[in-house]
Amino acid sequence: MKIVFCGSMSASKEMVEAEKNLKKLGYETVIPSFVERYAKMEVDSIVKMSAESTRDKMEHDLIRGYFNKIKDSDAILVVNVERRGVKGYVGGNSFLEMGFAFILNKPIYLLNEIPDMGYKDEIVAMRPVILNGDFKKVKSKI
C-alpha cells in the first residue's frame, strides 16, 4: 500500500518520523520533496525559506504534480501538528489535497485530531481516520 504524505514543511520532522513508523509496518511512502532537508532546519527558517512558495507552486506546477501523486497512491496521511496556535492545524494546501483524496475515494488519515478551524465541518465530512500517533490504525487493505 502506497501512502502519500501531506502537510506543512514546518512539520518536516514529524513527517520523517511518521515515515519511519509506516515503513516499519511495511508501507510504501511518498513524502514531499526536500522534507528530509527541512527536517534538519529550525521551524522559523522553514517558514521563511519554504520551497512551496506561491512562485514555486506556479513555476513548478506543484499543486497539479501532487494531485498526480495522490491519484497514484492508495491513501494519504496528513501530518497535522500544532501551528499558528491551532492543535492539529490543516493548512490550505493540505485541505486541498484532502479534497483530492476524498474525490478519488482514497482513505484519509490524520496524524492528530481534527483542528478547530473554519472548515472543520468539511474535514469531518471527509471521514478521516484519526491516528493520534497509532500507525497500526492504518489499514493495509482498502
Backbone as ProteinMPNN parsed JSONL, in Angstrom:
{"seq_chain_A": "MKIVFCGSMSASKEMVEAEKNLKKLGYETVIPSFVERYAKMEVDSIVKMSAESTRDKMEHDLIRGYFNKIKDSDAILVVNVERRGVKGYVGGNSFLEMGFAFILNKPIYLLNEIPDMGYKDEIVAMRPVILNGDFKKVKSKI", "coords_chain_A": {"N_chain_A": [[0.844, -1.175, 0.0], [0.581, 2.183, -0.882], [1.268, 5.27, 0.557], [0.696, 8.688, 0.53], [2.179, 11.545, 1.843], [0.99, 14.506, 3.357], [1.213, 17.918, 4.282], [2.458, 20.752, 6.121], [5.685, 22.198, 5.512], [6.809, 22.946, 7.857], [6.263, 20.879, 9.507], [8.089, 18.96, 8.99], [9.936, 17.372, 10.502], [8.211, 15.746, 11.94], [6.997, 14.449, 9.799], [9.125, 12.915, 8.769], [9.566, 11.214, 10.943], [7.039, 9.922, 11.08], [7.081, 8.665, 8.614], [9.143, 6.773, 8.991], [7.907, 5.134, 10.907], [5.701, 4.09, 9.433], [7.025, 2.77, 7.357], [8.31, 0.749, 8.81], [6.126, -0.794, 9.316], [5.689, -1.829, 6.86], [4.695, -0.281, 4.758], [4.668, 1.553, 1.666], [5.906, 4.762, 1.022], [5.341, 8.21, 0.114], [6.82, 11.224, 0.256], [6.801, 14.828, 0.518], [9.001, 16.722, -1.628], [12.256, 17.525, -0.518], [11.764, 17.232, 2.228], [13.377, 15.83, 4.078], [15.64, 17.449, 4.162], [14.516, 19.82, 5.155], [13.722, 18.893, 7.64], [15.978, 19.02, 9.154], [16.275, 21.627, 9.738], [15.519, 24.648, 11.625], [12.205, 25.506, 12.656], [11.401, 28.205, 12.256], [13.156, 29.009, 10.223], [12.323, 27.374, 8.165], [9.744, 28.311, 7.632], [10.369, 30.816, 6.609], [11.89, 30.117, 4.349], [10.402, 28.458, 2.713], [10.051, 25.986, 0.274], [7.79, 25.699, -1.109], [6.665, 28.078, -1.955], [4.438, 30.618, -3.221], [5.341, 31.392, -5.772], [7.016, 29.199, -6.48], [5.116, 27.162, -6.478], [3.608, 27.857, -8.681], [5.529, 28.057, -10.796], [6.63, 25.492, -10.871], [4.467, 23.878, -11.02], [3.415, 22.593, -8.735], [1.07, 21.972, -7.279], [-0.637, 20.57, -9.055], [1.121, 18.512, -9.666], [1.318, 17.189, -7.196], [-1.283, 16.343, -6.926], [-1.327, 14.338, -8.876], [0.407, 12.497, -7.674], [-1.134, 11.783, -5.471], [-3.307, 10.667, -6.809], [-2.084, 8.392, -7.826], [-1.685, 6.886, -5.595], [-2.576, 4.899, -2.67], [-3.668, 5.92, -0.386], [-3.807, 8.865, 1.779], [-1.791, 10.578, 4.194], [-2.189, 13.046, 6.442], [-0.059, 15.103, 8.003], [-0.666, 16.671, 10.596], [0.19, 18.952, 12.7], [0.538, 21.048, 15.669], [0.209, 24.416, 14.85], [0.522, 27.869, 14.33], [-0.806, 28.346, 16.706], [-2.897, 26.548, 16.707], [-4.077, 23.425, 17.484], [-3.441, 20.424, 15.731], [-3.426, 21.602, 13.232], [-4.503, 22.187, 9.889], [-3.465, 23.22, 6.925], [-4.116, 25.338, 4.023], [-3.129, 24.119, 1.602], [-2.895, 21.415, 2.381], [-5.551, 20.898, 3.036], [-6.708, 21.152, 0.512], [-5.459, 18.976, -0.741], [-6.535, 16.914, 0.772], [-9.152, 17.131, -0.142], [-8.782, 16.355, -2.83], [-8.041, 13.649, -2.424], [-10.367, 12.703, -1.202], [-12.332, 13.012, -3.25], [-11.282, 11.192, -5.02], [-11.838, 8.861, -3.745], [-10.002, 7.901, -1.843], [-8.607, 6.636, 1.166], [-8.277, 8.772, 3.99], [-5.987, 9.775, 6.311], [-5.364, 11.294, 9.422], [-2.741, 12.53, 11.335], [-3.052, 13.678, 13.841], [-5.679, 15.066, 15.959], [-8.75, 16.442, 14.558], [-8.623, 19.775, 13.592], [-9.826, 22.765, 15.246], [-11.127, 24.745, 13.237], [-12.212, 27.037, 10.651], [-13.079, 25.401, 8.574], [-13.698, 22.97, 9.67], [-16.039, 21.383, 9.651], [-16.112, 20.464, 7.0], [-13.808, 18.908, 6.934], [-14.503, 16.913, 8.789], [-16.64, 15.804, 7.36], [-15.29, 14.475, 5.353], [-14.526, 12.204, 6.556], [-12.032, 11.37, 7.886], [-9.564, 9.088, 9.199], [-8.478, 9.217, 12.421], [-5.337, 9.059, 13.678], [-3.912, 9.656, 16.007], [-1.214, 9.244, 16.535], [-0.998, 6.462, 16.485], [0.035, 4.235, 14.422], [-0.796, 1.746, 13.69], [-3.439, 1.861, 13.185], [-3.732, 2.354, 10.54], [-5.041, 0.916, 7.747], [-4.146, -1.927, 5.939], [-5.422, -3.031, 3.802], [-7.614, -1.954, 1.307]], "CA_chain_A": [[0.0, 0.0, 0.0], [1.353, 3.415, -1.01], [0.658, 6.379, 1.28], [1.277, 9.995, 0.242], [2.164, 12.438, 2.991], [0.606, 15.89, 3.127], [1.418, 18.748, 5.459], [3.342, 21.912, 6.035], [7.108, 21.926, 5.664], [7.16, 23.149, 9.268], [6.058, 19.583, 10.162], [9.018, 18.025, 8.343], [10.478, 16.401, 11.464], [7.132, 14.799, 12.22], [6.813, 13.633, 8.588], [10.219, 11.942, 8.721], [9.292, 10.227, 11.993], [5.873, 9.136, 10.66], [7.504, 7.8, 7.508], [9.881, 5.647, 9.586], [6.927, 4.242, 11.53], [4.922, 3.376, 8.42], [7.923, 1.838, 6.65], [8.492, -0.405, 9.702], [4.927, -1.623, 9.178], [5.667, -2.381, 5.511], [4.042, 0.591, 3.787], [5.438, 2.395, 0.756], [5.537, 6.143, 1.317], [5.748, 9.306, -0.76], [6.842, 12.452, 1.04], [7.118, 15.99, -0.313], [10.411, 16.975, -1.923], [13.077, 18.284, 0.421], [11.34, 17.078, 3.617], [14.496, 15.438, 4.923], [16.482, 18.631, 4.342], [13.787, 20.728, 6.037], [13.668, 18.309, 8.98], [17.215, 19.396, 9.856], [16.258, 23.077, 9.955], [14.615, 25.184, 12.634], [10.894, 25.808, 12.088], [11.371, 29.592, 11.778], [13.866, 29.052, 8.942], [11.478, 26.698, 7.181], [8.653, 29.217, 7.276], [10.944, 31.875, 5.771], [12.509, 29.601, 3.125], [9.566, 27.393, 2.169], [10.215, 25.67, -1.149], [6.473, 25.702, -1.73], [6.142, 29.439, -2.018], [3.493, 30.82, -4.317], [6.08, 31.382, -7.037], [7.434, 27.838, -6.784], [3.931, 26.374, -6.804], [3.215, 28.175, -10.06], [6.607, 27.751, -11.744], [6.892, 24.051, -10.948], [3.179, 23.187, -11.075], [3.461, 21.689, -7.587], [-0.263, 21.507, -6.856], [-1.054, 19.524, -10.011], [2.053, 17.385, -9.502], [0.972, 16.422, -6.008], [-2.551, 15.68, -7.246], [-0.992, 13.098, -9.584], [0.949, 11.549, -6.691], [-2.281, 11.292, -4.705], [-4.068, 9.803, -7.719], [-1.358, 7.137, -7.993], [-1.458, 6.274, -4.287], [-3.707, 4.175, -2.083], [-4.21, 6.711, 0.728], [-2.956, 9.983, 2.189], [-1.628, 10.857, 5.612], [-1.969, 14.461, 6.704], [0.725, 15.293, 9.224], [-1.251, 17.912, 11.114], [0.719, 19.269, 14.027], [0.16, 22.383, 16.11], [0.816, 25.513, 14.094], [-0.233, 29.123, 14.475], [-1.623, 28.246, 17.906], [-4.035, 25.64, 16.487], [-3.727, 21.999, 17.563], [-3.888, 19.646, 14.576], [-3.601, 22.545, 12.115], [-4.534, 21.739, 8.494], [-3.36, 24.409, 6.088], [-4.846, 25.379, 2.757], [-2.666, 23.112, 0.649], [-3.266, 20.09, 2.889], [-7.003, 20.784, 2.894], [-6.934, 20.904, -0.91], [-5.032, 17.599, -1.005], [-7.569, 16.057, 1.359], [-10.275, 17.16, -1.081], [-8.425, 15.493, -3.963], [-8.124, 12.256, -1.982], [-11.774, 12.39, -0.967], [-12.986, 12.862, -4.55], [-10.736, 9.978, -5.631], [-12.198, 7.741, -2.862], [-8.814, 7.402, -1.144], [-8.673, 6.837, 2.608], [-7.564, 9.935, 4.51], [-5.547, 9.618, 7.688], [-4.82, 12.474, 10.087], [-1.849, 12.128, 12.416], [-3.615, 14.184, 15.093], [-7.108, 15.371, 15.938], [-9.276, 17.431, 13.611], [-8.467, 21.09, 14.209], [-10.98, 23.646, 15.382], [-10.898, 25.776, 12.226], [-13.401, 27.413, 9.904], [-13.518, 24.331, 7.671], [-13.755, 21.718, 10.434], [-17.169, 20.567, 9.187], [-15.729, 19.825, 5.742], [-12.853, 17.842, 7.262], [-15.303, 15.841, 9.402], [-17.438, 15.17, 6.295], [-14.417, 13.595, 4.56], [-14.375, 10.998, 7.377], [-10.655, 10.895, 8.046], [-9.232, 8.239, 10.339], [-7.579, 9.94, 13.302], [-4.371, 8.094, 14.202], [-3.37, 10.033, 17.317], [0.115, 8.649, 16.654], [-1.053, 4.998, 16.437], [0.118, 3.883, 12.996], [-1.452, 0.459, 13.453], [-4.8, 2.135, 12.734], [-3.723, 2.386, 9.075], [-5.482, -0.399, 7.243], [-3.331, -2.304, 4.796], [-6.284, -3.395, 2.662], [-8.565, -0.883, 1.048]], "C_chain_A": [[0.889, 1.239, 0.0], [0.579, 4.567, -0.367], [1.419, 7.661, 0.969], [1.102, 10.889, 1.47], [1.807, 13.854, 2.558], [0.854, 16.657, 4.421], [2.388, 19.875, 5.184], [4.796, 21.478, 6.18], [7.563, 22.16, 7.096], [6.928, 21.881, 10.087], [6.991, 18.528, 9.592], [9.565, 16.967, 9.289], [9.436, 15.327, 11.775], [6.859, 13.902, 11.016], [7.872, 12.543, 8.508], [9.986, 10.845, 9.749], [8.114, 9.329, 11.609], [6.243, 8.185, 9.525], [8.257, 6.577, 8.034], [8.906, 4.629, 10.179], [6.139, 3.442, 10.502], [5.789, 2.398, 7.628], [8.195, 0.591, 7.49], [7.319, -1.367, 9.596], [4.743, -2.152, 7.755], [5.002, -1.528, 4.449], [5.059, 1.303, 2.903], [4.971, 3.824, 0.991], [6.055, 7.097, 0.254], [5.684, 10.566, 0.094], [7.194, 13.621, 0.126], [8.625, 16.15, -0.507], [11.038, 17.803, -0.807], [12.687, 18.128, 1.892], [12.528, 16.737, 4.516], [15.438, 16.615, 5.174], [15.809, 19.609, 5.315], [13.759, 20.2, 7.475], [14.895, 18.676, 9.814], [17.252, 20.881, 10.201], [15.346, 23.438, 11.118], [13.306, 25.603, 11.959], [10.836, 27.231, 11.541], [12.051, 29.734, 10.422], [13.034, 28.426, 7.834], [10.383, 27.629, 6.695], [9.176, 30.305, 6.337], [11.413, 31.366, 4.418], [11.664, 28.562, 2.407], [9.731, 27.222, 0.669], [8.88, 25.686, -1.872], [5.857, 27.095, -1.68], [5.175, 29.541, -3.191], [4.191, 30.739, -5.665], [6.481, 29.958, -7.427], [6.241, 26.956, -7.155], [3.505, 26.609, -8.242], [4.285, 27.738, -11.061], [6.814, 26.257, -11.939], [5.615, 23.212, -10.946], [3.032, 22.169, -9.939], [2.096, 21.159, -7.175], [-0.748, 20.383, -7.763], [-0.163, 18.292, -9.872], [1.706, 16.538, -8.298], [-0.377, 15.736, -6.178], [-2.264, 14.336, -7.927], [-0.393, 12.059, -8.645], [-0.179, 10.955, -5.857], [-3.1, 10.325, -5.553], [-3.416, 8.425, -7.842], [-1.09, 6.407, -6.682], [-2.688, 5.491, -3.849], [-4.397, 4.973, -0.989], [-3.315, 7.924, 0.949], [-2.894, 10.039, 3.707], [-1.317, 12.331, 5.747], [-1.267, 14.566, 8.054], [0.35, 16.669, 9.761], [-0.825, 18.138, 12.554], [0.27, 20.671, 14.428], [0.938, 23.43, 15.325], [-0.093, 26.73, 14.246], [-1.192, 29.08, 15.665], [-2.824, 27.322, 17.79], [-3.534, 24.203, 16.549], [-4.281, 21.28, 16.339], [-4.106, 20.477, 13.325], [-3.553, 21.85, 10.745], [-4.556, 22.997, 7.64], [-4.108, 24.266, 4.777], [-4.438, 24.299, 1.775], [-3.068, 21.704, 1.09], [-4.77, 19.858, 2.774], [-7.378, 20.482, 1.442], [-6.582, 19.457, -1.263], [-5.991, 16.595, -0.387], [-8.78, 15.988, 0.432], [-10.013, 16.292, -2.297], [-8.613, 14.029, -3.578], [-9.574, 11.831, -1.783], [-12.505, 12.138, -2.282], [-12.536, 11.574, -5.248], [-11.026, 8.721, -4.802], [-10.992, 7.088, -2.2], [-9.026, 7.595, 0.358], [-7.799, 8.031, 3.015], [-7.259, 9.662, 5.975], [-5.022, 10.954, 8.191], [-3.943, 11.984, 11.232], [-2.438, 12.503, 13.769], [-5.085, 14.561, 14.887], [-7.475, 16.406, 14.872], [-9.19, 18.796, 14.284], [-9.783, 21.855, 14.297], [-10.712, 24.858, 14.482], [-12.194, 26.021, 11.475], [-13.937, 26.328, 8.985], [-13.511, 22.965, 8.361], [-14.879, 20.81, 9.937], [-16.82, 19.815, 7.905], [-14.734, 18.69, 5.993], [-13.596, 16.657, 7.865], [-16.073, 15.079, 8.323], [-16.603, 14.251, 5.406], [-14.076, 12.308, 5.305], [-12.935, 10.49, 7.487], [-10.526, 9.98, 9.265], [-8.19, 8.992, 11.155], [-6.64, 8.922, 13.952], [-3.945, 8.386, 15.635], [-2.043, 9.321, 17.58], [0.145, 7.133, 16.591], [-1.121, 4.544, 14.975], [-0.495, 2.519, 12.681], [-2.906, 0.638, 13.042], [-4.88, 2.248, 11.209], [-4.056, 0.991, 8.592], [-4.72, -0.733, 5.978], [-4.156, -2.729, 3.59], [-7.353, -2.338, 2.524], [-9.855, -1.466, 0.504]], "O_chain_A": [[1.834, 1.334, 0.783], [-0.584, 4.815, -0.684], [2.639, 7.719, 1.124], [0.02, 10.972, 2.051], [2.266, 14.335, 1.522], [0.72, 16.11, 5.515], [3.043, 19.926, 4.144], [5.101, 20.514, 6.882], [8.595, 21.63, 7.51], [7.351, 21.81, 11.24], [6.717, 17.332, 9.699], [9.652, 15.794, 8.926], [9.759, 14.142, 11.861], [6.527, 12.728, 11.181], [7.563, 11.387, 8.217], [10.19, 9.667, 9.453], [8.178, 8.113, 11.791], [5.78, 7.046, 9.48], [8.027, 5.462, 7.565], [9.055, 3.422, 9.984], [5.929, 2.243, 10.681], [5.329, 1.314, 7.269], [8.299, -0.508, 6.945], [7.471, -2.578, 9.759], [3.764, -2.84, 7.469], [4.767, -2.007, 3.339], [6.168, 1.614, 3.337], [3.775, 4.072, 1.142], [7.057, 6.837, -0.412], [4.621, 10.931, 0.597], [7.813, 13.43, -0.921], [9.419, 15.757, 0.349], [10.393, 18.68, -0.233], [13.237, 18.836, 2.736], [12.665, 17.301, 5.602], [15.973, 16.76, 6.273], [16.468, 20.16, 6.196], [13.771, 20.986, 8.422], [14.845, 18.643, 11.044], [18.169, 21.337, 10.885], [14.51, 22.64, 11.542], [13.317, 26.013, 10.799], [10.277, 27.449, 10.466], [11.585, 30.488, 9.568], [13.044, 28.898, 6.697], [10.123, 27.727, 5.496], [8.499, 30.673, 5.376], [11.345, 32.098, 3.431], [12.186, 27.844, 1.554], [9.575, 28.166, -0.106], [8.835, 25.688, -3.103], [4.67, 27.254, -1.395], [5.111, 28.653, -4.041], [3.697, 30.095, -6.59], [6.304, 29.557, -8.577], [6.343, 26.105, -8.04], [3.093, 25.681, -8.938], [3.965, 27.11, -12.07], [7.134, 25.807, -13.039], [5.672, 21.984, -10.88], [2.588, 21.041, -10.15], [1.983, 20.006, -6.761], [-1.22, 19.354, -7.278], [-0.644, 17.162, -9.95], [1.786, 15.311, -8.354], [-0.591, 14.656, -5.628], [-2.879, 13.323, -7.596], [-0.654, 10.866, -8.798], [-0.178, 9.758, -5.569], [-3.535, 9.281, -5.065], [-4.109, 7.413, -7.95], [-0.352, 5.422, -6.658], [-3.695, 5.428, -4.554], [-5.568, 4.741, -0.69], [-2.219, 8.015, 0.394], [-3.812, 9.61, 4.405], [-0.307, 12.813, 5.233], [-1.801, 14.175, 9.091], [0.964, 17.681, 9.425], [-1.402, 17.588, 13.492], [-0.311, 21.396, 13.621], [2.155, 23.339, 15.162], [-1.318, 26.613, 14.283], [-2.257, 29.699, 15.637], [-3.681, 27.308, 18.673], [-2.672, 23.806, 15.765], [-5.43, 21.487, 15.95], [-4.888, 20.097, 12.453], [-2.672, 21.032, 10.484], [-5.536, 23.742, 7.63], [-4.661, 23.211, 4.467], [-5.289, 23.637, 1.181], [-3.525, 20.899, 0.279], [-5.21, 18.754, 2.454], [-8.256, 19.66, 1.177], [-7.318, 18.794, -1.995], [-6.233, 15.534, -0.963], [-9.364, 14.922, 0.24], [-10.902, 15.574, -2.755], [-9.253, 13.263, -4.298], [-9.958, 10.723, -2.157], [-13.224, 11.146, -2.408], [-13.309, 10.946, -5.972], [-10.523, 7.642, -5.115], [-10.96, 5.872, -2.015], [-9.57, 8.617, 0.775], [-6.729, 8.258, 2.452], [-8.149, 9.359, 6.769], [-4.318, 11.663, 7.471], [-4.355, 11.123, 12.009], [-2.338, 11.739, 14.729], [-5.647, 14.398, 13.804], [-6.625, 17.136, 14.363], [-9.635, 18.957, 15.421], [-10.716, 21.622, 13.529], [-10.145, 25.86, 14.918], [-13.166, 25.286, 11.65], [-15.121, 26.33, 8.65], [-13.339, 21.933, 7.712], [-14.689, 19.6, 9.815], [-17.194, 18.653, 7.747], [-14.802, 17.643, 5.351], [-13.341, 15.513, 7.488], [-16.152, 13.851, 8.364], [-17.145, 13.345, 4.773], [-13.417, 11.425, 4.757], [-12.659, 9.323, 7.212], [-11.284, 10.092, 10.228], [-7.137, 9.361, 10.635], [-7.082, 8.035, 14.682], [-3.649, 7.464, 16.394], [-1.779, 8.857, 18.689], [1.23, 6.554, 16.638], [-2.196, 4.479, 14.378], [-0.686, 2.185, 11.512], [-3.546, -0.316, 12.599], [-5.974, 2.239, 10.646], [-3.422, 0.012, 8.986], [-4.65, 0.077, 5.053], [-3.639, -2.78, 2.474], [-7.926, -1.883, 3.514], [-10.795, -0.725, 0.217]]}, "name": "protein", "num_of_chains": 1, "seq": "MKIVFCGSMSASKEMVEAEKNLKKLGYETVIPSFVERYAKMEVDSIVKMSAESTRDKMEHDLIRGYFNKIKDSDAILVVNVERRGVKGYVGGNSFLEMGFAFILNKPIYLLNEIPDMGYKDEIVAMRPVILNGDFKKVKSKI"}
